[in-house]
Amino acid sequence: MPRIKLQMPAEFNFHTTIPVRITDINYGGHAGNDSILSIIHEARMQFLTSMGFTEMDVSGVSLIMGDVVIEFKNELFYGDVISASVKAVDFTRAGFDIYYRLMNKENKMIVLAKTGMICFDYNKRKVVALPEAAIMLFEKN
């Protein structure tokens, strides 16, 4: 089976740092794949917060993850501090993709990832339209 290869955006405008916690480390002595998903979640939360959003309120709609792709490039260890770059692109009627690039302090690529985010109404339990106001703000960041 061929390996997944993500096509990353040319530029990332949002950057943050995230420390690797002892609880992120698995029996192999490095960050586990479940921890990488949690680190990506933290990067997404910081990205959304930087625009005044939460996952429960993006210009009046909520988000739910439709899919995720993670390319593991190198290991992470306890005490590492990750430089996370995040970008939202590929807007559709009811969602968009968020790309993530995680690097360590030596600028070594650790992870490339993408989450497919869907606009969702948790009260009605159904997919809803992505507000134009959100698209405009995402395109600036």
C-alpha positions, -999 to 999 in steps of 0.1 A, spaced: 0 0 0 15 34 -9 22 59 19 1 90 23 18 122 12 1 155 21 4 185 -1 10 213 24 1 250 20 30 272 8 27 295 38 15 293 74 5 326 91 -2 311 126 26 297 147 26 286 184 47 264 207 35 234 226 56 215 251 57 177 251 44 165 285 54 133 303 18 120 297 25 122 259 52 96 262 45 59 255 63 26 262 86 33 233 100 63 250 86 88 225 53 106 220 25 82 211 3 85 180 -26 94 203 -6 122 219 2 136 184 -36 138 178 -40 157 211 -11 180 202 -28 188 169 -60 195 188 -42 219 211 -26 237 180 -61 239 165 -76 254 197 -48 280 199 -54 289 162 -91 293 166 -87 313 199 -63 337 181 -93 347 159 -118 348 188 -133 314 179 -138 281 198 -147 248 183 -183 254 196 -185 289 181 -170 297 147 -191 327 136 -222 310 152 -216 274 141 -198 245 158 -171 222 144 -168 185 143 -138 166 128 -147 146 97 -113 131 91 -76 133 100 -44 124 82 -11 123 101 23 117 85 49 108 112 84 120 102 105 119 134 101 111 171 92 135 199 106 132 234 97 144 269 108 180 273 108 188 235 90 220 226 71 218 194 68 247 169 33 242 155 22 260 123 -15 260 113 -35 270 82 -71 267 72 -78 262 35 -101 245 9 -134 260 21 -166 242 10 -203 249 17 -201 231 51 -164 228 60 -127 233 54 -93 216 60 -68 226 86 -31 218 79 -5 214 106 33 214 105 50 203 137 88 209 141 112 205 170 136 232 182 163 220 158 138 227 129 135 190 123 101 180 108 82 159 132 46 157 118 26 169 89 -12 166 94 -46 176 81 -80 176 97 -112 179 78 -135 202 98 -173 201 93 -197 228 105 -222 211 128 -253 221 148 -251 200 179 -287 208 190 -301 196 156 -274 170 151 -269 180 115 -243 196 92 -248 233 86 -233 259 62 -199 275 69 -205 313 75 -189 337 50 -176 358 80 -156 328 92 -141 322 57 -130 358 54 -113 357 88 -96 323 81 -83 336 48 -66 365 66 -48 341 90 
